């Protein structure tokens, strides 16, 4: 009896780094948006860079959560 072989799609899991509000507002990368980020980010939450860029983009478009 032949053993079954199946081809499974492998998903690439990317473990994105998360940063605290303090790390983000002290970053040179976000120097232009420090005031915006201080006002919108929460103290006890960690954010990926993608999330931070989305927060900035949504704020600039007038979408505030």
C-alpha positions in Angstrom: 0.0 0.0 0.0 1.3 3.4 -1.0 1.6 6.1 1.6 -0.4 9.2 0.9 1.6 12.3 0.0 -0.1 15.6 -0.2 1.2 18.9 -1.2 0.3 21.5 1.4 0.6 25.2 0.8 3.1 26.6 3.3 2.3 30.0 4.7 5.1 32.2 5.5 4.7 33.4 9.1 6.3 36.7 9.7 7.0 37.5 13.3 6.8 41.3 13.3 8.4 43.1 16.1 6.2 45.1 18.4 7.1 48.4 20.1 5.8 50.3 23.1 4.4 53.8 22.8 7.6 55.2 24.4 9.8 53.4 21.9 7.8 54.7 19.0 7.6 58.3 20.0 11.4 58.3 20.7 12.1 56.8 17.3 13.8 59.1 14.7 11.6 57.3 12.1 8.4 58.9 13.5 9.9 62.3 14.5 7.5 64.2 12.2 4.5 62.6 13.9 5.5 62.6 17.5 2.5 64.7 18.7 0.0 62.7 16.7 1.4 59.4 18.1 1.5 60.7 21.7 -2.1 61.6 21.4 -3.3 58.4 19.7 -1.2 55.5 21.0 -2.1 53.8 24.2 0.5 53.3 27.0 -0.2 49.7 27.7 -0.3 48.4 24.1 2.5 47.4 21.8 2.3 48.2 18.0 3.9 46.8 14.9 5.4 49.3 12.4 2.5 48.4 10.0 0.0 49.4 12.7 1.7 52.7 13.4 1.8 53.6 9.7 -1.9 52.7 9.5 -2.7 54.9 12.5 -0.9 57.8 11.0 -2.5 57.3 7.6 -6.0 57.0 9.0 -5.5 60.2 11.1 -4.3 62.1 8.1 -7.4 61.0 6.2 -9.6 62.1 9.0 -10.5 58.6 10.3 -10.1 58.5 14.0 -11.0 55.4 16.0 
